[in-house]
Amino acid sequence: MKKWMKGSAILSLLFVLFSLVGCSSNEQTTKETTKEEKTVQVEKQNEEEKKEEAKVEPSSEQNKPTDSSTVASEEKKENLSTSPTSTSKQTSPSNQQQTPATKTNTAVTTNKSSTPTTTPQTPTSTTPASKPSTTATPKPATTVTLSIVGPKDRGNIVAATKVSFNEGDTIYDIILATAKKNGIVIDSRGSGATAYIEGIDNIYEFDYGPKSGWVFEQNEISLTKSIGVTKIKDGDRIECIYTE
């Protein structure tokens, strides 16, 4: 019994020891996990701080050139204020270089402006241009030679004269126009193909016999048609003859 009691006591002690060791190990593991979590958080914070610093540094670096430029500008101003002779020496050549350019420009402009004044202006003629004459050249007059010869005891009633006529006129038209112009009375009847002259200057047919009367010739040819349809042409010779 004593051995069993001792064995149980030893087992209980071992159990207690194992439990204590397990608790200590659990505590260590929890401590280690908490430590690791803390280290991770610290590292994250460090990384975020580094990122913020990296963002801030470019802006500061960008501001540096402006500061340097302002410093350089201020130094230039001080140098300009302290050394007037050097600036005047430097600016004088530039002024000398600019002056000839302005001279050439003025010379060019004067030449351009002077050219219109020297060119002579041609006087504009105010007289209107002569228009070509629109009058048509007159056509030569067309004429025929007409004579009226009465019986032997009367002779020439109208001597051979040139008479102008219009295009399309007939022998009948030209005899009537000539008699009217000379104040000679003509008795006639009909028109066109039926035109017939009975008496000229009070001399009628059959006054000097049964075969007496007025006959007509064109260019010494007796007419076969009526004098009202026989047309005349330029240069014709028309004869009106009384036969006995």
C-alpha atoms as a printed R data frame, in Angstrom:
    type eleno elety resid chain resno       x       y        z
1   ATOM     1    CA   MET     A     1   0.000   0.000    0.000
2   ATOM     2    CA   LYS     A     2   2.751   2.335    0.864
3   ATOM     3    CA   LYS     A     3   4.364   1.674   -2.508
4   ATOM     4    CA   TRP     A     4   1.155   2.382   -4.282
5   ATOM     5    CA   MET     A     5   0.667   5.572   -2.279
6   ATOM     6    CA   LYS     A     6   4.181   6.630   -3.142
7   ATOM     7    CA   GLY     A     7   3.646   5.849   -6.798
8   ATOM     8    CA   SER     A     8   0.427   7.825   -6.889
9   ATOM     9    CA   ALA     A     9   2.087  10.703   -5.116
10  ATOM    10    CA   ILE     A    10   4.909  10.671   -7.633
11  ATOM    11    CA   LEU     A    11   2.440  10.586  -10.495
12  ATOM    12    CA   SER     A    12   0.497  13.456   -9.059
13  ATOM    13    CA   LEU     A    13   3.658  15.441   -8.678
14  ATOM    14    CA   LEU     A    14   4.615  14.682  -12.215
15  ATOM    15    CA   PHE     A    15   1.181  15.708  -13.388
16  ATOM    16    CA   VAL     A    16   1.440  18.959  -11.478
17  ATOM    17    CA   LEU     A    17   4.861  19.569  -12.921
18  ATOM    18    CA   PHE     A    18   3.658  18.841  -16.436
19  ATOM    19    CA   SER     A    19   0.711  21.137  -15.934
20  ATOM    20    CA   LEU     A    20   2.970  23.868  -14.629
21  ATOM    21    CA   VAL     A    21   5.346  23.362  -17.531
22  ATOM    22    CA   GLY     A    22   2.443  23.469  -19.983
23  ATOM    23    CA   CYS     A    23   1.089  26.650  -18.438
24  ATOM    24    CA   SER     A    24   4.524  28.226  -18.536
25  ATOM    25    CA   SER     A    25   4.970  27.160  -22.137
26  ATOM    26    CA   ASN     A    26   1.524  28.545  -23.031
27  ATOM    27    CA   GLU     A    27   2.380  31.784  -21.319
28  ATOM    28    CA   GLN     A    28   5.661  31.922  -23.157
29  ATOM    29    CA   THR     A    29   3.953  31.245  -26.465
30  ATOM    30    CA   THR     A    30   1.350  33.945  -25.798
31  ATOM    31    CA   LYS     A    31   4.121  36.307  -24.771
32  ATOM    32    CA   GLU     A    32   6.052  35.462  -27.885
33  ATOM    33    CA   THR     A    33   2.971  36.002  -30.100
34  ATOM    34    CA   THR     A    34   2.265  39.328  -28.424
35  ATOM    35    CA   LYS     A    35   5.922  40.287  -28.902
36  ATOM    36    CA   GLU     A    36   5.772  39.325  -32.551
37  ATOM    37    CA   GLU     A    37   2.541  41.296  -33.028
38  ATOM    38    CA   LYS     A    38   4.155  44.305  -31.363
39  ATOM    39    CA   THR     A    39   7.226  44.030  -33.575
40  ATOM    40    CA   VAL     A    40   5.025  43.772  -36.694
41  ATOM    41    CA   GLN     A    41   3.078  46.872  -35.653
42  ATOM    42    CA   VAL     A    42   6.291  48.753  -34.932
43  ATOM    43    CA   GLU     A    43   7.698  47.778  -38.315
44  ATOM    44    CA   LYS     A    44   4.493  48.935  -40.044
45  ATOM    45    CA   GLN     A    45   4.670  52.249  -38.204
46  ATOM    46    CA   ASN     A    46   8.318  52.626  -39.192
47  ATOM    47    CA   GLU     A    47   7.502  51.891  -42.828
48  ATOM    48    CA   GLU     A    48   4.643  54.420  -42.813
49  ATOM    49    CA   GLU     A    49   6.914  57.029  -41.239
50  ATOM    50    CA   LYS     A    50   9.552  56.327  -43.873
51  ATOM    51    CA   LYS     A    51   6.945  56.727  -46.624
52  ATOM    52    CA   GLU     A    52   5.781  60.040  -45.176
53  ATOM    53    CA   GLU     A    53   9.376  61.203  -44.881
54  ATOM    54    CA   ALA     A    54   9.982  60.168  -48.485
55  ATOM    55    CA   LYS     A    55   6.953  62.218  -49.562
56  ATOM    56    CA   VAL     A    56   8.083  65.215  -47.568
57  ATOM    57    CA   GLU     A    57  11.697  65.079  -48.783
58  ATOM    58    CA   PRO     A    58  10.960  65.694  -52.530
59  ATOM    59    CA   SER     A    59   8.902  68.715  -51.691
60  ATOM    60    CA   SER     A    60  11.715  70.044  -49.587
61  ATOM    61    CA   GLU     A    61  14.167  69.220  -52.350
62  ATOM    62    CA   GLN     A    62  11.940  70.979  -54.863
63  ATOM    63    CA   ASN     A    63  11.876  74.020  -52.681
64  ATOM    64    CA   LYS     A    64  15.650  74.027  -52.504
65  ATOM    65    CA   PRO     A    65  16.214  75.211  -56.122
66  ATOM    66    CA   THR     A    66  13.845  78.076  -55.632
67  ATOM    67    CA   ASP     A    67  15.748  79.071  -52.574
68  ATOM    68    CA   SER     A    68  18.995  78.784  -54.475
69  ATOM    69    CA   SER     A    69  17.543  80.725  -57.402
70  ATOM    70    CA   THR     A    70  16.370  83.461  -55.081
71  ATOM    71    CA   VAL     A    71  19.790  83.504  -53.489
72  ATOM    72    CA   ALA     A    72  21.440  83.644  -56.898
73  ATOM    73    CA   SER     A    73  19.131  86.452  -58.005
74  ATOM    74    CA   GLU     A    74  19.875  88.368  -54.850
75  ATOM    75    CA   GLU     A    75  23.603  87.815  -55.399
76  ATOM    76    CA   LYS     A    76  23.255  89.051  -58.999
77  ATOM    77    CA   LYS     A    77  21.427  92.142  -57.799
78  ATOM    78    CA   GLU     A    78  24.151  92.809  -55.261
79  ATOM    79    CA   ASN     A    79  26.811  92.300  -57.923
80  ATOM    80    CA   LEU     A    80  24.971  94.616  -60.314
81  ATOM    81    CA   SER     A    81  24.614  97.268  -57.631
82  ATOM    82    CA   THR     A    82  28.234  96.927  -56.561
83  ATOM    83    CA   SER     A    83  29.755  96.883  -60.083
84  ATOM    84    CA   PRO     A    84  28.079  99.566  -62.302
85  ATOM    85    CA   THR     A    85  31.112  99.857  -64.534
86  ATOM    86    CA   SER     A    86  31.028  96.242  -65.590
87  ATOM    87    CA   THR     A    87  27.351  96.384  -66.516
88  ATOM    88    CA   SER     A    88  27.809  99.539  -68.503
89  ATOM    89    CA   LYS     A    89  30.706  97.944  -70.342
90  ATOM    90    CA   GLN     A    90  28.723  94.879  -71.125
91  ATOM    91    CA   THR     A    91  25.623  96.702  -72.309
92  ATOM    92    CA   SER     A    92  27.469  99.093  -74.563
93  ATOM    93    CA   PRO     A    93  28.455  96.482  -77.183
94  ATOM    94    CA   SER     A    94  24.916  95.233  -77.383
95  ATOM    95    CA   ASN     A    95  23.728  98.758  -78.022
96  ATOM    96    CA   GLN     A    96  26.394  99.164  -80.674
97  ATOM    97    CA   GLN     A    97  25.247  95.983  -82.354
98  ATOM    98    CA   GLN     A    98  21.612  97.062  -82.357
99  ATOM    99    CA   THR     A    99  22.168 100.497  -83.858
100 ATOM   100    CA   PRO     A   100  23.255  99.341  -87.333
101 ATOM   101    CA   ALA     A   101  20.226  97.081  -87.548
102 ATOM   102    CA   THR     A   102  17.942  99.995  -86.941
103 ATOM   103    CA   LYS     A   103  19.843 102.034  -89.520
104 ATOM   104    CA   THR     A   104  19.410  99.398  -92.185
105 ATOM   105    CA   ASN     A   105  15.742  99.091  -91.391
106 ATOM   106    CA   THR     A   106  15.225 102.820  -91.746
107 ATOM   107    CA   ALA     A   107  17.113 102.794  -95.024
108 ATOM   108    CA   VAL     A   108  14.878 100.102  -96.409
109 ATOM   109    CA   THR     A   109  11.739 101.844  -95.327
110 ATOM   110    CA   THR     A   110  12.867 105.137  -96.838
111 ATOM   111    CA   ASN     A   111  13.604 103.455 -100.148
112 ATOM   112    CA   LYS     A   112  10.157 101.854 -100.181
113 ATOM   113    CA   SER     A   113   8.425 105.053  -99.265
114 ATOM   114    CA   SER     A   114  10.398 107.101 -101.804
115 ATOM   115    CA   THR     A   115   9.657 104.859 -104.783
116 ATOM   116    CA   PRO     A   116   5.986 105.868 -105.198
117 ATOM   117    CA   THR     A   117   6.883 109.576 -105.139
118 ATOM   118    CA   THR     A   118   9.523 109.286 -107.872
119 ATOM   119    CA   THR     A   119   7.383 107.296 -110.302
120 ATOM   120    CA   PRO     A   120   5.637 109.662 -112.722
121 ATOM   121    CA   GLN     A   121   1.918 109.284 -113.029
122 ATOM   122    CA   THR     A   122   0.552 109.061 -116.518
123 ATOM   123    CA   PRO     A   123  -2.311 111.512 -117.000
124 ATOM   124    CA   THR     A   124  -5.606 109.813 -117.543
125 ATOM   125    CA   SER     A   125  -7.414 110.985 -120.612
126 ATOM   126    CA   THR     A   126 -10.936 112.135 -119.901
127 ATOM   127    CA   THR     A   127 -11.974 112.177 -123.534
128 ATOM   128    CA   PRO     A   128 -14.316 109.304 -124.309
129 ATOM   129    CA   ALA     A   129 -13.154 106.702 -126.755
130 ATOM   130    CA   SER     A   130 -14.386 107.266 -130.213
131 ATOM   131    CA   LYS     A   131 -17.127 104.843 -131.074
132 ATOM   132    CA   PRO     A   132 -17.084 103.222 -134.492
133 ATOM   133    CA   SER     A   133 -19.547 104.752 -136.843
134 ATOM   134    CA   THR     A   134 -22.696 102.690 -136.994
135 ATOM   135    CA   THR     A   135 -23.999 104.330 -140.165
136 ATOM   136    CA   ALA     A   136 -24.244 101.733 -142.863
137 ATOM   137    CA   THR     A   137 -22.723 102.544 -146.199
138 ATOM   138    CA   PRO     A   138 -25.513 103.448 -148.596
139 ATOM   139    CA   LYS     A   139 -26.203 100.938 -151.278
140 ATOM   140    CA   PRO     A   140 -25.838 102.167 -154.847
141 ATOM   141    CA   ALA     A   141 -29.184 103.298 -156.243
142 ATOM   142    CA   THR     A   142 -30.865 100.961 -158.681
143 ATOM   143    CA   THR     A   143 -32.135 102.805 -161.724
144 ATOM   144    CA   VAL     A   144 -33.781 102.166 -165.050
145 ATOM   145    CA   THR     A   145 -34.032 104.374 -168.117
146 ATOM   146    CA   LEU     A   146 -37.643 105.262 -168.972
147 ATOM   147    CA   SER     A   147 -38.989 107.085 -172.016
148 ATOM   148    CA   ILE     A   148 -42.574 107.808 -173.127
149 ATOM   149    CA   VAL     A   149 -42.988 108.528 -176.867
150 ATOM   150    CA   GLY     A   150 -46.358 109.788 -178.230
151 ATOM   151    CA   PRO     A   151 -47.649 109.888 -181.813
152 ATOM   152    CA   LYS     A   152 -45.652 111.646 -184.507
153 ATOM   153    CA   ASP     A   153 -47.362 114.952 -184.059
154 ATOM   154    CA   ARG     A   154 -46.663 114.942 -180.279
155 ATOM   155    CA   GLY     A   155 -43.196 113.442 -180.086
156 ATOM   156    CA   ASN     A   156 -41.547 112.675 -176.724
157 ATOM   157    CA   ILE     A   157 -43.838 113.083 -173.768
158 ATOM   158    CA   VAL     A   158 -41.046 112.009 -171.340
159 ATOM   159    CA   ALA     A   159 -37.505 111.964 -172.731
160 ATOM   160    CA   ALA     A   160 -35.228 109.085 -171.741
161 ATOM   161    CA   THR     A   161 -34.382 109.654 -168.066
162 ATOM   162    CA   LYS     A   162 -32.970 107.520 -165.306
163 ATOM   163    CA   VAL     A   163 -35.512 106.680 -162.613
164 ATOM   164    CA   SER     A   164 -34.759 104.944 -159.303
165 ATOM   165    CA   PHE     A   165 -37.019 102.157 -158.156
166 ATOM   166    CA   ASN     A   166 -37.523  99.762 -155.267
167 ATOM   167    CA   GLU     A   167 -36.870  96.064 -155.342
168 ATOM   168    CA   GLY     A   168 -39.878  94.176 -156.668
169 ATOM   169    CA   ASP     A   169 -41.307  97.091 -158.693
170 ATOM   170    CA   THR     A   170 -42.925  96.355 -162.070
171 ATOM   171    CA   ILE     A   171 -43.062  98.372 -165.328
172 ATOM   172    CA   TYR     A   172 -46.577  99.478 -164.394
173 ATOM   173    CA   ASP     A   173 -45.307 100.827 -161.027
174 ATOM   174    CA   ILE     A   174 -42.435 102.787 -162.569
175 ATOM   175    CA   ILE     A   175 -44.649 104.376 -165.317
176 ATOM   176    CA   LEU     A   176 -47.243 105.538 -162.761
177 ATOM   177    CA   ALA     A   177 -44.544 106.994 -160.450
178 ATOM   178    CA   THR     A   178 -42.794 108.844 -163.305
179 ATOM   179    CA   ALA     A   179 -46.064 110.261 -164.725
180 ATOM   180    CA   LYS     A   180 -47.120 111.496 -161.310
181 ATOM   181    CA   LYS     A   181 -43.718 113.129 -160.782
182 ATOM   182    CA   ASN     A   182 -43.965 114.990 -164.138
183 ATOM   183    CA   GLY     A   183 -47.675 115.883 -163.756
184 ATOM   184    CA   ILE     A   184 -48.847 113.605 -166.571
185 ATOM   185    CA   VAL     A   185 -52.310 112.083 -166.425
186 ATOM   186    CA   ILE     A   186 -52.590 108.343 -167.009
187 ATOM   187    CA   ASP     A   187 -55.862 106.439 -167.443
188 ATOM   188    CA   SER     A   188 -55.593 102.757 -166.524
189 ATOM   189    CA   ARG     A   189 -57.637  99.848 -165.286
190 ATOM   190    CA   GLY     A   190 -57.048  96.571 -163.451
191 ATOM   191    CA   SER     A   191 -53.952  95.536 -161.488
192 ATOM   192    CA   GLY     A   192 -51.349  92.789 -161.567
193 ATOM   193    CA   ALA     A   193 -51.884  90.514 -164.539
194 ATOM   194    CA   THR     A   194 -54.982  92.539 -165.626
195 ATOM   195    CA   ALA     A   195 -53.292  95.961 -165.469
196 ATOM   196    CA   TYR     A   196 -53.931  97.948 -168.676
197 ATOM   197    CA   ILE     A   197 -53.125 101.553 -169.688
198 ATOM   198    CA   GLU     A   198 -55.801 103.171 -171.896
199 ATOM   199    CA   GLY     A   199 -54.438 106.729 -172.237
200 ATOM   200    CA   ILE     A   200 -51.351 108.808 -171.420
201 ATOM   201    CA   ASP     A   201 -51.452 112.601 -171.415
202 ATOM   202    CA   ASN     A   202 -54.971 112.518 -172.987
203 ATOM   203    CA   ILE     A   203 -53.858 110.279 -175.843
204 ATOM   204    CA   TYR     A   204 -55.958 107.122 -175.950
205 ATOM   205    CA   GLU     A   205 -56.030 103.983 -178.012
206 ATOM   206    CA   PHE     A   206 -57.780 104.131 -181.386
207 ATOM   207    CA   ASP     A   207 -57.348 107.934 -181.485
208 ATOM   208    CA   TYR     A   208 -55.087 107.546 -184.526
209 ATOM   209    CA   GLY     A   209 -56.758 104.576 -186.204
210 ATOM   210    CA   PRO     A   210 -58.135 101.144 -185.413
211 ATOM   211    CA   LYS     A   211 -54.668  99.788 -184.741
212 ATOM   212    CA   SER     A   212 -53.376 102.703 -182.673
213 ATOM   213    CA   GLY     A   213 -52.582 102.313 -178.960
214 ATOM   214    CA   TRP     A   214 -49.823 102.080 -176.301
215 ATOM   215    CA   VAL     A   215 -47.228  99.289 -176.420
216 ATOM   216    CA   PHE     A   216 -44.223  98.622 -174.104
217 ATOM   217    CA   GLU     A   217 -40.686  97.321 -174.644
218 ATOM   218    CA   GLN     A   218 -38.056  96.137 -172.135
219 ATOM   219    CA   ASN     A   219 -34.517  96.376 -173.409
220 ATOM   220    CA   GLU     A   220 -35.960  96.791 -177.000
221 ATOM   221    CA   ILE     A   221 -38.036  93.612 -176.639
222 ATOM   222    CA   SER     A   222 -41.824  93.703 -176.802
223 ATOM   223    CA   LEU     A   223 -43.547  92.351 -173.706
224 ATOM   224    CA   THR     A   224 -45.498  89.128 -173.867
225 ATOM   225    CA   LYS     A   225 -46.844  89.545 -170.338
226 ATOM   226    CA   SER     A   226 -48.841  92.215 -168.623
227 ATOM   227    CA   ILE     A   227 -46.895  95.275 -167.456
228 ATOM   228    CA   GLY     A   228 -48.419  94.652 -163.962
229 ATOM   229    CA   VAL     A   229 -46.400  91.449 -163.470
230 ATOM   230    CA   THR     A   230 -43.208  92.227 -165.404
231 ATOM   231    CA   LYS     A   231 -40.547  93.195 -162.851
232 ATOM   232    CA   ILE     A   232 -37.646  95.475 -163.623
233 ATOM   233    CA   LYS     A   233 -33.980  95.221 -162.708
234 ATOM   234    CA   ASP     A   234 -31.100  97.625 -162.464
235 ATOM   235    CA   GLY     A   235 -29.987  99.062 -165.812
236 ATOM   236    CA   ASP     A   236 -33.108  98.126 -167.755
237 ATOM   237    CA   ARG     A   237 -34.316 100.339 -170.584
238 ATOM   238    CA   ILE     A   238 -38.113 100.737 -170.554
239 ATOM   239    CA   GLU     A   239 -39.901 102.357 -173.544
240 ATOM   240    CA   CYS     A   240 -43.605 103.272 -173.722
241 ATOM   241    CA   ILE     A   241 -44.516 103.888 -177.400
242 ATOM   242    CA   TYR     A   242 -47.783 104.955 -179.021
243 ATOM   243    CA   THR     A   243 -48.382 103.094 -182.326
244 ATOM   244    CA   GLU     A   244 -50.531 104.486 -185.171
